[in-house]
């Protein structure tokens, strides 16, 4: 299978995990996609969310600052669309696509969902982080093609190397 995913409990845990995996893959595979960093601010309910674009390392703030008492989603969909476009353009030169999160946008058919589908059609391996809330939608999207990976950095890194190097060959 060329579609692997991890799902870890705890806010931001999948993001931290994927960042570790990506760090271990740098220089070993040609990566495209995103990893996310969440930064808490004192007096705020919501954290700041930043996406690091691979391979460039450019960082985009994908959260809107709606004030200290903001509730609900703070995702800046226009910035997400920018990240998606940059990632889609990088697919042809990559050995592995990393998508930090299959979230509500993807569950609704937007966000990175079309890029994941395109990568699969190209035979490009994909690693995705999925939270428990969106796991049923991801499983429907994947239609039996996804492999749940044991959330162990060495295990997931090895899966990425095995599938990514096979694609590169």
N, C-alpha and C positions, 0 to 999 in steps of 0.2 A: 504494500500500500504506500502511496505517496502523500497521504493526508494524515498527519499526526496531530494530536492535541493533548494539552494538559489542562487540568482543572483543579485548582487548589483553593481550599477554603481560606477566608480571611481577605479583607480589603487590601488590594495591592500585592498580594503574595504571588500571583501569577506573573505580574509585571517584574518583580524582583527576580523570580526564577528565570524568566526568559532573558532578562538582561545578563544573568550569569552564563546561560547557554551561549548567547550571542558573543559574549566576551571570549569564551573558549573556542569559538569558531572563526574569529577574526584571523585573516591570513591563511585560513585552511579551505574556506569555501567563499565563493562570490555570493554575498548576501544581498537581498533587497527586502524592503518591508519596513517594519516599525517596532520599536520597543518604547514602553511608556514609563515615565517617572512621575510620581505623585508627590507634591510638596504641601505639607500642612502649614497653615498660617494661624498664628494665635488669634483667637476671637472669631474664627471662621468655621462654619459648619462644613463647608466644602473645601476640598484641596485644589491646588493648581495642578492641572494635568498637562504634561508636555510629551510630545512624541519626538523621538529621535529617528530620523530617516536613515535607512541603510541603503547604500553604503556611504553616503555623503557625510553623515554625522550631523546634518542640519537639524536644529531643534525648533519645533513649532508648538506654540501654546494652543492647545485645543479646547481649553475651558474658557468660558466667559466669566468675568468678574461681575457678578450680579449683586454684590454686597454681602455684608456679614451674616444676614439672616436668610440668605437664599435657600430655597428648597427646590427639589426636583432636579432635573437634568440641567447641567451647565455646559454641555457640549456645544462648541462653536462648529456647526455643521459646514460652514464655508471653509474653515481651516481643515476640517476632516476631508472635505472634497479635494483640497489642494494636496494633502498627503496621499490620498488615493491616486490622484493623477500622476504624481511623481513616481509612486510605486509601480503603477501600471506601465509607465514608460521604461522602467528599469528591468522588467521581467526578462526580456530577451537576453540580457547579459548576465543573468544570475544562475546559480546552482541550487539556491534554496530561497523560498519566500517565507518570511516570518511576519505573522500578524499578531500584534500584541493582544487583541481582544476581539472575539466574536460577540459583539454587544447588541443593543437594541436596534441600531441602524442596520446591522448585518441581518439580524433576525427578521427585519422588515424588508429585506431584499436589497438594501442600499449599502452605503459604506464600502467596506472591503469585500463584500460578498461577490460582486462581479469579478474582481481581481483574483480572488481565490478560485473561482470557476475557470477563469482564463488560464491561470497557472496549471490547474489540473489538466485542462485540455492540451496544454503544451508539454505535459509530462514533467513539469517542474514540481519537485517536492515542496510541501507546505507544512509549516508548523504554526499552530494556532493556540492561543490562550482562550479558554472559555470559562465563564463563571457559571455557577450552579443555576442561576436564574435563566440563562440563555441556553443551557445545555439541551433541553428538548428541541428548541428551534434549530440549534446546530446539528443535532442528529438527523432532523428532517432534511435540512439543507444537504448534509453529507450523503444521505440516502444509502447508508451502509458501507460507504467507502472510507470512513475515518477509523483510525486506530488510536485508541486511548493509550497514551504512553505513561508508564510509571513515573511519577514526578521525582526523579532522581537525576541530578545534573549530568552525571557520567552517562547514564542510560540514554537520556534524550540527546546529549551531544553525540553519542555513538550512532543513534538513529539518524540524526541529521547528516553526519559524515557518510554513513553507509548509503543513504538515499541520494544525498547531494553529489557525492563522487560518482555514483552510478549514472546520474543524469549528465554529469560533466564528460563522462567517457564517450 
